[in-house]
Amino acid sequence: MANTVIGSSITVDGEITGVESLVIQGQVKGRIGVTENLYVENSATVEADIEAASVEVGGEVTGNVTATARVEIKAEGRMVGDVRSPRILIADGALFKGSIDMDVER
């Protein structure tokens, strides 16, 4: 399936749900729930609770993240919030403040 992109000049305030992958380059406030993957790019600012299969953070995320597969915070990523996922990767240089729960049913 193709990715849906929220461009760098777009601001969304509300709830986003879907059954495909989502790429965020702009700003999102609210709640995000996708059944596939979520990519928060370097230019993105997200203030939302997130549920997805996997989440990749290259920009800023404030909120709790639940992923059924994995969460990756890249070197340029910044995240404040709690993470629930069976697999977590925090790159050298990434900023993270919160708790991690890896005791998730597989």
FENMOZI-V500668 format. One record per backbone hydrogen bond with DSSP energy under -1.0 kcal/mol. NH is the residue of the N-H (numbers start at 0). CO is the residue of the C=O. E is the energy in kcal/mol with one decimal. If there is no record, write none. Layout:
# FENMOZI-V500668
nh=NH co=CO e=E
nh=NH co=CO e=E
This chain:
# FENMOZI-V500668
nh=3 co=20 e=-2.2
nh=5 co=22 e=-2.9
nh=9 co=6 e=-1.9
nh=11 co=26 e=-2.6
nh=13 co=28 e=-3.1
nh=15 co=30 e=-2.9
nh=17 co=32 e=-1.7
nh=21 co=36 e=-2.6
nh=22 co=3 e=-3.3
nh=23 co=38 e=-3.3
nh=24 co=5 e=-3.1
nh=25 co=5 e=-1.0
nh=26 co=9 e=-2.3
nh=27 co=44 e=-2.1
nh=28 co=11 e=-2.5
nh=29 co=46 e=-2.4
nh=30 co=13 e=-1.8
nh=31 co=48 e=-2.7
nh=32 co=15 e=-2.9
nh=33 co=50 e=-2.5
nh=34 co=17 e=-1.7
nh=37 co=53 e=-2.6
nh=38 co=21 e=-2.8
nh=39 co=55 e=-3.2
nh=40 co=23 e=-2.7
nh=43 co=40 e=-2.2
nh=44 co=25 e=-2.0
nh=45 co=59 e=-2.6
nh=46 co=27 e=-3.0
nh=47 co=61 e=-1.2
nh=48 co=29 e=-1.2
nh=49 co=63 e=-3.0
nh=50 co=31 e=-2.1
nh=51 co=65 e=-2.0
nh=52 co=35 e=-3.0
nh=54 co=69 e=-2.0
nh=55 co=37 e=-2.6
nh=56 co=71 e=-3.3
nh=57 co=39 e=-3.4
nh=59 co=43 e=-2.3
nh=60 co=77 e=-2.5
nh=61 co=45 e=-2.8
nh=62 co=79 e=-2.6
nh=64 co=81 e=-3.0
nh=65 co=49 e=-2.6
nh=66 co=83 e=-2.8
nh=67 co=51 e=-1.5
nh=68 co=52 e=-3.2
nh=69 co=52 e=-1.1
nh=70 co=86 e=-1.9
nh=71 co=54 e=-2.9
nh=72 co=88 e=-3.1
nh=73 co=56 e=-2.8
nh=76 co=73 e=-2.0
nh=77 co=58 e=-2.9
nh=78 co=94 e=-2.4
nh=79 co=60 e=-2.4
nh=80 co=96 e=-2.5
nh=82 co=98 e=-2.9
nh=83 co=64 e=-2.6
nh=84 co=100 e=-1.7
nh=88 co=70 e=-2.5
nh=90 co=72 e=-2.8
nh=93 co=90 e=-2.1
nh=94 co=76 e=-2.3
nh=96 co=78 e=-2.2
nh=100 co=82 e=-2.8
nh=103 co=101 e=-1.9
